[in-house]
Amino acid sequence: MTLGWQITRSAAEGGDATVALVDLDDDALHPPADQGGDVTVDVTWSSLNYKDALAFSGNPGVARISPLVPGIDVVGTVAASTHAAWVAGDRVLLNGAGAGETRHGGLAGRAVLDGDTLVATPPVFTDAHAAGIGTAGFTAMLAVLALERHAITEGDVLVTGASGGLGGFAIALLARAGFTVTASTGRAEHAADLHELGASTVIDRGELDRESRPLESQRFDAVVDTVGGRSLATALAQLRQGGAAVACGNAASAALETTVMPFILRGVALLGVNSTVSALPLRQQAWRRLATDLDAVIVDRIARPIPLAEARSAAAELLAGRVRGRLSVSIGDLP
Ligand SMILES: NC(=O)c1ccc[n+]([C@@H]2O[C@H](COP(=O)([O-])OP(=O)(O)OC[C@H]3O[C@@H](n4cnc5c(N)ncnc54)[C@H](OP(=O)(O)O)[C@@H]3O)[C@@H](O)[C@H]2O)c1
């Protein structure tokens, strides 16, 4: 038996979900029959992402099986394995790949996972730091790699949703890579924190979240966008010749109303990243780079640990927009 959160959706359409911190036996942790489960992990840390908060509310778009152990990030040690790549004692992590959505995730003491999706936890990071980075840091790294594949390795970059988890890691990673970072935020009172992460300039999100013209003054070589909507449309109109925007999130809106002008007159590109379905070689590459480019001090600035028992109330806070940065979740007692 192991302690973990379990979300059971109501059979009635639109009915409330039952959420409980319960003792889970092996049957309750087993993955659905169509998904691999050749590695059992003793989970030490997970985290609380927006998707996890939606799962706690019983959102059927995230909690795709019922009952479900939520938690899209899993960090821990292999307890047993029949997968050729992993043996008991290996430190491993997982971001997405269905965890906490279509199969049981990290908010429990044990997880039964598919060895083909696991990444070795870089030795430079503790389990707490690996969970603090989690999907947000991993996705920020994917955004940097997407720009590099597009041959954009320096210049002026805009990061939106800067005080969010993804935004914070994007600022730190882009500054470290040599970009000059402008951070856009709705919480100007935290500008000093964004400068500490590596932002040279902090702007109010109102500068972007407005009706924009098809082409505006050219300000940025690249954009890492976590909010979508009008901010992304304005950012596209402000990209320099040959620039690129990476669409990572939709914290403001999933809509994007733009024109073809930035694309056909300035040759800009709109790139996308999806951390959930990333192939294993890309996962491994991203975590290798995180290990060299991200100081644990930065993780401590962005992520705050909470105990497992607080995950449900923290999820409600997150949905209400009252959480800044990121929450990592300790499965055992908080150190
Ligand atoms: N593509 C992927 O694989 C992937 C992976 C992880 C997350 N995501 C998505 O990326 C987004 C950010 O994730 P996160 O973990 O960083 O979330 P988060 O910690 O909740 O941060 C989101 C940030 O967006 C800004 N924001 C919130 N509401 C806004 C609004 N109405 N208008 C403009 N800005 C607003 C806020 O920043 P300021 O207060 O600084 O303005 C907030 O801190 C989410 O949409 C998430 O679903 C995508």
The ligand as a Tripos MOL2 file, in Angstrom:
@<TRIPOS>MOLECULE
LIG
   48    52     1     0     0
SMALL
NO_CHARGES

@<TRIPOS>ATOM
      1 N1          3.4550   23.3160  -24.5550 N.am      1 LIG1
      2 C1          3.6700   22.5860  -23.4870 C.2       1 LIG1
      3 O1          4.1440   21.4550  -23.5470 O.2       1 LIG1
      4 C2          3.3730   23.1670  -22.1420 C.ar      1 LIG1
      5 C3          4.0190   22.6920  -20.9910 C.ar      1 LIG1
      6 C4          3.7750   23.3220  -19.7730 C.ar      1 LIG1
      7 C5          2.8640   24.3570  -19.6970 C.ar      1 LIG1
      8 N2          2.2160   24.7540  -20.8310 N.ar      1 LIG1
      9 C6          1.2770   25.8750  -20.8080 C.3       1 LIG1
     10 O2          2.0460   27.0730  -20.6850 O.3       1 LIG1
     11 C7          1.3220   28.0290  -19.9540 C.3       1 LIG1
     12 C8          2.1610   28.5200  -18.7870 C.3       1 LIG1
     13 O3          2.4300   27.4340  -17.9150 O.3       1 LIG1
     14 P1          3.0290   27.7120  -16.4640 P.3       1 LIG1
     15 O4          3.2770   26.4000  -15.8480 O.co2     1 LIG1
     16 O5          4.1250   28.7020  -16.5470 O.co2     1 LIG1
     17 O6          1.7340   28.3950  -15.7790 O.3       1 LIG1
     18 P2          1.6890   29.4250  -14.5890 P.3       1 LIG1
     19 O7          2.8020   29.1820  -13.6320 O.co2     1 LIG1
     20 O8          0.2850   29.4210  -14.1160 O.co2     1 LIG1
     21 O9          2.0030   30.8320  -15.2860 O.3       1 LIG1
     22 C9          1.1740   31.4270  -16.2400 C.3       1 LIG1
     23 C10         1.5180   32.9280  -16.2750 C.3       1 LIG1
     24 O10         0.7750   33.5120  -17.3490 O.3       1 LIG1
     25 C11         0.4360   34.8480  -17.0180 C.3       1 LIG1
     26 N3         -1.0160   34.9880  -17.1410 N.ar      1 LIG1
     27 C12        -1.9650   34.3610  -16.4340 C.ar      1 LIG1
     28 N4         -3.1950   34.7460  -16.8170 N.ar      1 LIG1
     29 C13        -2.9990   35.6580  -17.8040 C.ar      1 LIG1
     30 C14        -3.8680   36.4290  -18.6170 C.ar      1 LIG1
     31 N5         -5.2000   36.3460  -18.4910 N.pl3     1 LIG1
     32 N6         -3.3180   37.2410  -19.5380 N.ar      1 LIG1
     33 C15        -1.9890   37.3170  -19.6880 C.ar      1 LIG1
     34 N7         -1.1130   36.6180  -18.9330 N.ar      1 LIG1
     35 C16        -1.6200   35.7990  -18.0140 C.ar      1 LIG1
     36 C17         0.8990   35.0780  -15.5810 C.3       1 LIG1
     37 O11         2.1680   35.6880  -15.6560 O.3       1 LIG1
     38 P3          2.3800   37.2410  -15.2970 P.3       1 LIG1
     39 O12         1.6800   37.4480  -13.9760 O.co2     1 LIG1
     40 O13         3.8470   37.4040  -15.2310 O.co2     1 LIG1
     41 O14         1.7410   38.0280  -16.3950 O.co2     1 LIG1
     42 C18         1.0660   33.6840  -15.0330 C.3       1 LIG1
     43 O15         2.0260   33.6250  -14.0230 O.3       1 LIG1
     44 C19        -0.0020   27.3640  -19.5650 C.3       1 LIG1
     45 O16        -0.9750   27.7010  -20.5310 O.3       1 LIG1
     46 C20         0.3210   25.8890  -19.6430 C.3       1 LIG1
     47 O17        -0.8260   25.1050  -19.8810 O.3       1 LIG1
     48 C21         2.4570   24.1850  -22.0330 C.ar      1 LIG1
@<TRIPOS>BOND
     1     1     2 1
     2     2     3 2
     3     2     4 1
     4     4     5 ar
     5     4    48 ar
     6     5     6 ar
     7     6     7 ar
     8     7     8 ar
     9     8     9 1
    10     8    48 ar
    11     9    10 1
    12     9    46 1
    13    10    11 1
    14    11    12 1
    15    11    44 1
    16    12    13 1
    17    13    14 1
    18    14    15 2
    19    14    16 1
    20    14    17 1
    21    17    18 1
    22    18    19 2
    23    18    20 1
    24    18    21 1
    25    21    22 1
    26    22    23 1
    27    23    24 1
    28    23    42 1
    29    24    25 1
    30    25    26 1
    31    25    36 1
    32    26    27 ar
    33    26    35 ar
    34    27    28 ar
    35    28    29 ar
    36    29    30 ar
    37    29    35 ar
    38    30    31 1
    39    30    32 ar
    40    32    33 ar
    41    33    34 ar
    42    34    35 ar
    43    36    37 1
    44    36    42 1
    45    37    38 1
    46    38    39 2
    47    38    40 1
    48    38    41 1
    49    42    43 1
    50    44    45 1
    51    44    46 1
    52    46    47 1
@<TRIPOS>SUBSTRUCTURE
     1 LIG1         1 GROUP 0 **** ****
